[in-house]
Amino acid sequence: MFKTLKNDVDVVLEQDPAARNRLEVMINYSGVHAVWSHRINHWLWNKKLFFLARFFSQISRFITGIEIHPGAKIGQRLFIDHGMGVVIGETCEIGNDVTIFQGVTLGGTGKEKGKRHPTLEDHVLVATGAKVLGSMRIGRNSRIGAGSVVLKEVPPNSTVVGIPGRIVVQDGVKVQNDLDHINLPDPVSDKFRALEQDLIRVKKELKELKNVQKEKEVKY
């Protein structure tokens, strides 16, 4: 237990350049408080003390701004950075060394029963404001870009951006679990640039055709 608690603190020191020492992290980091509270609440949930587990999880939500259902399964070294607005559903499963930023929702898509929330494998990063909805698996070493909405499975070693989420990096190349989650490819922007180039080409060809037509009219 103490090793788990120590890991929850150490991962913040590793990931957050603003964190200076363990005491500061233990006292001032709401993400750590939310994870520690969840570990207690999850123990109560497994003991079938459902009311107490939900009651204490709501207190934690009020204090930290992070809502983690006590039924969710969380691995080692989960880092919730600036966690206000994070929601983690009941049947979520989160692996080791996962990073989640503020405004992230790991939720369901309706009122279905059973496994209805996503599974995040090891070394996954979910960036600010992303929504991962439904019972699907996000493969290890994958990154979900800021503001993306993911509705289907993501294979390992992938980067996903956009609404709905599109895989823009894969091919078996490991995606590093770093904090540079804003410099990601934008497939929508790339498509607009391609259309713009096509439009320029069409305008040029049309202008050339008009010039040829004028030359023919002058000859006649």
Secondary structure, 3 states (H helix, E strand, C coil): CHHHHHHHHHHHHHHCCCCCCHHHHHHHCHHHHHHHHHHHHHHHHHCCCHHHHHHHHHHHHHHHCCEECCCCEECCCCEEECCCCCEECCCCEECCCCEEECCCEEECCCCCCCCCCCEECCCCEECCCCEEECCCEECCCCEECCCCEECCCECCCCEEECCCCEEEECCCCCCCCCCCCCCCCCHHHHHHHHHHHHHHHHHHHHHHHHHHHHHHHHHC
